[in-house]
Amino acid sequence: MENINKDNMSATDLQHLLHQMQRTTSMLEERLSSTITHGSSTGLSSKDFPLFKLQGHFHLCQKNEKHCLKRSPECPEEGSPILIPNISNIDTQSTAEIENELGAAAILQSLTSLVDEGTPPRSNYVNVMRDSVLESAFRAFKRQRFSPWHRLNVTFVDTAGVTEGAVDDGGPTREFLRLLITEIKDSSFFNGPDYNKNLSLVSRSVDNGDYRNLGQMISVALVHGGIKPLFFSRRLYHSIASRPTPPVTLEEVDDRELQEQLQRVITAETLAEARDAIMEASGSLCLLGCSAGLRSLDEKEYFTQQALRAYVEGRTQKALEQFVDGMNAMGLAEKIRSHIEELEPLFVGGPKALQLQDLLDLFSVSFAEPGSNRRRAQNQTVMFWNNWLIEREHDQ
């Protein structure tokens, strides 16, 4: 920001400055549009996203009462300076800093705004059968020329091969992406409780690169359709962000036999019992690289934690790398690393329970003129509605 005292600025100076700012905005819009369409030949990379930075910069100024272009009743005292955004030094405030201020919505908008809203290419046409949504998605996402940076064109087909006939102006795509996220959550690629899922290992799918496609599907669902994949465990989310993960629990092991074997190691009361339990589990433990024996009973907790981590995280490492690579096809994994706290509610914690305030915020009332009979009837209706919502919340 450039600090300019209002006493040193004439009306002509201020008007000239505003004109310069408008011209700069127009120039950035033209350059950004050209970059998205034709690549980086203009010298401006789409990754830099200058228009978003400019908009975010002005948004921050507007949010702060002391950042104003002219005096208003809300401004500070008479002698305070007027703060003008310094367009020439706009890059001194990084995209990450602006996104931190604006939150998850603006972070996603920085990606959504880069999606080409024109006619989608044929490679982005998706024919979907409702009883095999994930299979239909794999067929489309594995096309060599499929592009996550272009719109999808989704057609639903029933089991007889007849199209449902809906023109995709956004509705079918969003419905497809919603069904897709549900099928991914319930697929064999993930394990654990409904809204606390870790990656599971499907060796053949690793060889086929399916996890990369899964990451891309989740990115497209979130960026194109705003569909939140709320089923990630905190472990999976932190793994994507390359952050330390919490200790692994027995409940995260989906192999019942290994789970029981490690439970016997944990509950062993003597060194001999612990060694016998490890011997019984030696077949599985050798595959995990945890075949070393115990020298003392104090080591059993460390030993079991290493075995648990090797099973839950180590054996799925290659799948995770593919998954992250797919999520980064639209830059989403990189955004998670840069804004781990801001984006976590989009992936972790499950769907939010419906609250009274959510319903109150859902509707806005268009009132008639104050004092009219119609307005009195409307007031009574609104009162009954609010009271009914409060009573239903109390019943729960």
N, C-alpha and C positions, 0 to 999 in steps of 0.2 A: 504494500500500500504506500502511496505517496502522500505525505502530509502537507496539505496546502492550506494556508490561512485564508479564510474568506475575506478578510479585510484587504488582501492583496489581489483579489480577483474581481474583475469587472464582469458585468453581465455578458459582454461580448466574448471575454475569455472563456467563461463557463460554457457558452453556447458553442464556441469553437471546439472545446474539449469534448463535449457530448457528441458533436458531429464526427470527430475523429474516432470515438469509441464505436459509433454506429458503423462507420466504414470498416473498422477492424473486424467487427462481428460478421459483417457481410463477407469480407474476404476469407475469414476462417471457415464460414459455412461453405463457400464455393470450393475452397481447397480440400476440405474434408470430404465433400461429395465426390470430387474428382478422384481423391485417393481411394475411396471405397470402390468406385466403379472401375478405375484403371490401374490400381496398384500404387506404388510409391514413387512413380516417375515424377510427380510434382515436387518431390523433396520433402513431403510431409507424410510420415508413416501413420497408418491408421491406428497403430499401437499407442501413438502419442495422444490421440483424441483431444486436440486442442479446444474444440468447441465445448466439449464437456467440461474441460477445466475452466474455460471462460464463464460458462453458465454457473458452474459451482462457485466460482469466485464471487460473482455478483450475488448469488443466493446467500452466501455467507455475509456479504455486506448488508443485505436487506434484513437478515435475521438480527443483526446487531444494531441497536438503536443509535449508536454513536457513528455508525457508518452510513452517511447520507450525503446525497449530492446537493441538497438544498435544505434550508432550514424549515422545520415544521414544529408544531407544538410539542412533539415527542423528543426533539433534539435536546442535548445538554444546554447548559447555561450560555448566555449571549456571547461570551468571549471564547468559546471553545472552537477549535479548528474544524474545518470540513475535510473528511478523508475521501480521497478519490482513488479508485483502483488504478494501479500503474500498469497499463496494458503492455508496455514495452518489457516489463519484467515479470509477466504472468507466469513464466515457466519456473520462477523461483519457488512457487508453491506447487509441490508435486501432486500428481493425480491421486496418489495414496493419501496425502494429507487432506485433500478435498473430500475424498470418498469416506474417510474416517468421520468427518464432520457430518456428512449427509446420510450415512447409514446404509443398510443393506439394499434398500430400494434404489438408491443412486448407483451403488456398485453394480447391481444387475443391469440398470439402465445403460451404463457405460458399455455393456456387452450387447444388450438388446438393440441399441441404436445402430450397431454395426451390421445387423442382419438386413440383407437385401429384401425389401418388401415388394419387389416387382414380381412378374410372372415366374414361378419356380421352374427350374429346368426339369426335363423328363426324368433325370436320375433321382429327383426328389419326390417323385410320385409314389405314394404308399397305398397299396391295396391291402385292406385289413379284414380279416375274419375274426369275429368277436370271440370265437372259441379257441383262437390261437394268435393272440395279439403279439406276444413276444416273438414267435416264429415269423410272423409277418414283418415285424420291425427288423429282425436280423436280415431278412431277405433284402430290405431296402437299404439298410445302413452298411451292408457289405458291398454295395455296388461301388465300382472303382471311381466313378465320378460323383458319388453322393457328396453333397456339400452342406455342412451344418450352418453355413453363413447365408443360405438361401431359405426361403419359406418352404414348408412342406405342402403337398397337395394330397389330401387324404380322402380315400373312397372306401366306405365300408361295404363289404360283400357278405351276403348271408351264405349259409352252408350249401345252398343250391347254385351258388355262383352268380347270383343276381345282385347288382349294385343297389344300394339304398337310395341312390338318386340325389343325395344332398350335394349342392355346390359348396366347395370348401372356401368360405370367406372367413374362416377362423374357428367356427364351431366344431366341425368334424376333427380338425387338428387337435384342438384342446381336449376333446373327448378321447381321442386316440392316445394322447400323451398321459391323460389321467389313468386310463386302463393299463397303459404300458408300465407306469410306475408301480401300480398294484401288482402286476404279474412279475415284475422284476423282484419286488419285495418278497413275494411268495415262492420264488424259484429256487432251484438247487444251488444257485450261485451264492446264496446267503444263508446263514443259519443263526439261530437265536430267537428270542422273543420278538413279537411283531414289530415293536418300535425300538429294538436294541440289537440290530443285526451286525454281525461280522461277515467278512468274506469267507466263503468256504471254497475248498479246492476241488475243481473238476478238471482233471489232468488233460483230458482230450480237448476241453474248451480253451485251456492255456495254449495248447499246440495250434489251435485254430484261430487264436487271437480274439476269442469271443469277449473276454473281459474288457478289451479296448473298445469294442462296440458298445458294451454295457455302459462304460463311462461316458461315451459320446451320447448315448440315448438319454442318460440322466441330465447331461448338460443341455441338450436340446429341449427336454421337457421343462427345465427350469427357466432357461433364457427365452425360448420361444413362447411357452405357454404359461409360465409362472407356476408350474406344478412343483410343489416342494417335496423332495424325497425325504420325508421326516423319519425314516426308519433306520438311519445310521446309528451305530453305537458310538459312544464318545471315543472308544479305541480306534475305530475305523476312521472317524473324522480327523483325529489327531495324527493318525498315520498318513493320511492324505496331505496334511499340513506339515509333515516332517517334524512333528513335535513329540516329546516323550509321552509314552502311554502308561496308564496305570497298571498295577499288578494284575495278572490273569487269575481268574477264579475257576474252580472246577466246573461250575455251571456253563462256562463258555466252551467246554470241550464237548463236541457232539458225538464222539465215539464213546458209547456207553461202557464198553469193556475197558478201554484205557482210563476212563474216569474212575471206575471201581478200583483198578489197579493202583492208581495214584492216591486214591483215598486210603488204601491200606498202608501205603508208605507214610502218609501224613499222620495216621492214627497209631502207627507203631510206637510202642513204649520202650522197646529195647533196640540196641543196634542190630542184634541178630534178626529180630522181626522185620526191621526196615530193610536189611539186606535180602531177606527171603522174599519180601514184597517186590523189590527191584528185580530179583532174579525171575520172578513170575512174569514181570512186565518187560523182560529183556528184549523180546522180539520187536515190540513196538518202540521201545526206547532206543534201540540201535538204529532204527530208521530215522529217528529224530536227532541222532547224534548225541544222545545222553546216556551212553553206556558205562560211564565211569562209576565206580562204587563209592560207598560212604566210608570215611575214615572215622567219623564220630557221629553220634545221634544229632548233634547240633547242626549238622550239614543238611539234614533232610528237608528243611524248609527251603533252603536255597536250591537244592537239587530238584524238588518238585516244581518250584517256580520256573526254573530253567526249562524243564520238560513241558510245562504248560505253555510257556511263551514260544517254545519251538513248534508246538502243535498249532497254536492259534495264529501266530504271526510268522514264524520262520517258514513253514511249509507253504504258506500262501503269498510269500514275498513276490514271486514272479507274477502271480495273478494281480497283486496290488500294483505293481509297476505298470502293467498293461492298463489297469483300471484308471490310474492317475493320468497316464498318457492319453486315454480317451477323453477324460474330463478336461484335459488341457487343450483339446482340439478347438475349444472356444475360449480358452484362457481362464476357465473356471477354477482349475486347481491352483493356478498362480494367484488368483484373487483370494482363495481360501488361505493360502500361506501368508498373504499380505494383510488380511482382515479376518483372522480366525475367530475373534469374538463376535464381530458384527454379523458374520454369515452363519454362525453355529445354529441359531434357531431355525434356519431353513433346512437343516439336515438332521438335527438331533432333538430328541425329546417327544416325538409323536405329535399328533394333532392337538391343538389347543382346545380345551373344553369350552363349550359355548357359555358365555357369561351374559348376565343381564345387560351390561353396558353395550355388548356387541349387538344385541337386538335393538336397543335404544338408538344406537348409532346407524342402524341399517336403514331407517326411514327418516325422511325429512318431510315436514308437514307444510303444505302450501295453504296458508290461512287466508280467510276472507277478511274484509275490512273490519277493524276493531269496532265493537259496539253493535254489529249487525246480528240478526237472528241466526244466520248461518255460522257466524263466528262463535256464538255461544254454543251451538250444537257441536261444532268442531272441538271446542275446548272440553266439552263433556266427554266426547269420544276419546280424545287423547288421554284424559284423566282415567277413564275406564281401562284403556289399553295399558297404561303405565302401572295401574294398580293390579291388573291381572298378571302382568309379568312379575311384579314383586311377589305376589302370592304364589306363583308357580315356582319361583326361586326358593321361597321359604319352604314349600312342600318337599323339595329335594333335600 
